[in-house]
Amino acid sequence: MITVVCAIIIIENKILVAQRSPNMSLPLKWEFPGGKLEQNEDEISCIKREIKEELNIEIIILKRLIPVTHKYPNFEINLIPYVAHYQCGELKLNEHIDYKLIKINELKSLDWAEADIPILKQITHI
């Protein structure tokens, strides 16, 4: 079981989503950016660190949503989502190949990583 923390980042009333690179597992799938929780690291520190490493931006955490457990063929993930606001920094992709700023009602049109799909249902209420 891999524990991953992800962020639903709000920028000017749109949601920031990222597309996985061809070299990553689940290639070219869209996701809410984030990363693995390290040993002795709390969830908030993890998501702030991961977003800084992956996107070169800083965020303000607003609230924690309901975690999702999903079994892929080769691994199982416990995905912990947080809603956040963009704080500062110039967005730069360090791992992903693309990103979009998209309205909530347009999110379902993307090809999502399966573990992220239940989070889509939760964020229609933010």
BELSULVEN-V222932 format. One record per residue. N is the residue number from 1. RES is the residue in one letter. SS is DSSP state (helix for helix, strand for strand, loop for the rest). BURIAL is + if it has 9 or more other ideal C-beta (glycine too) atoms within 8 Angstrom, else -. Layout:
n=(N/N)
res=(RES/RES)
ss=(SS/SS)
burial=(BURIAL/BURIAL)
This chain:
n=(1/2/3/4/5/6/7/8/9/10/11/12/13/14/15/16/17/18/19/20/21/22/23/24/25/26/27/28/29/30/31/32/33/34/35/36/37/38/39/40/41/42/43/44/45/46/47/48/49/50/51/52/53/54/55/56/57/58/59/60/61/62/63/64/65/66/67/68/69/70/71/72/73/74/75/76/77/78/79/80/81/82/83/84/85/86/87/88/89/90/91/92/93/94/95/96/97/98/99/100/101/102/103/104/105/106/107/108/109/110/111/112/113/114/115/116/117/118/119/120/121/122/123/124/125/126)
res=(M/I/T/V/V/C/A/I/I/I/I/E/N/K/I/L/V/A/Q/R/S/P/N/M/S/L/P/L/K/W/E/F/P/G/G/K/L/E/Q/N/E/D/E/I/S/C/I/K/R/E/I/K/E/E/L/N/I/E/I/I/I/L/K/R/L/I/P/V/T/H/K/Y/P/N/F/E/I/N/L/I/P/Y/V/A/H/Y/Q/C/G/E/L/K/L/N/E/H/I/D/Y/K/L/I/K/I/N/E/L/K/S/L/D/W/A/E/A/D/I/P/I/L/K/Q/I/T/H/I)
ss=(loop/strand/strand/strand/strand/strand/strand/strand/strand/strand/strand/loop/loop/strand/strand/strand/strand/strand/strand/loop/loop/loop/loop/loop/loop/loop/loop/loop/loop/strand/strand/loop/loop/strand/strand/strand/loop/loop/loop/loop/loop/loop/helix/helix/helix/helix/helix/helix/helix/helix/helix/helix/helix/helix/helix/loop/loop/strand/strand/strand/strand/strand/strand/strand/loop/loop/loop/strand/strand/strand/strand/loop/loop/loop/loop/strand/strand/strand/strand/strand/strand/strand/strand/strand/strand/strand/strand/strand/loop/loop/loop/loop/loop/loop/loop/loop/loop/strand/strand/strand/strand/strand/loop/helix/helix/helix/helix/helix/helix/loop/loop/strand/loop/helix/helix/helix/helix/helix/helix/helix/helix/helix/helix/loop/loop/loop)
burial=(-/-/+/+/+/+/+/+/+/+/+/-/-/+/+/+/+/+/+/+/+/-/-/-/-/+/+/+/+/+/+/+/+/+/+/-/+/-/-/-/+/-/+/-/-/+/+/+/+/+/+/+/-/+/+/+/+/+/+/-/+/-/-/-/+/-/-/+/+/+/-/+/-/-/-/+/+/+/+/+/+/+/+/+/+/+/-/-/+/-/+/-/+/-/-/+/-/-/+/+/-/+/-/+/-/-/+/-/-/+/-/+/+/-/+/+/+/+/+/+/-/+/+/-/-/-)
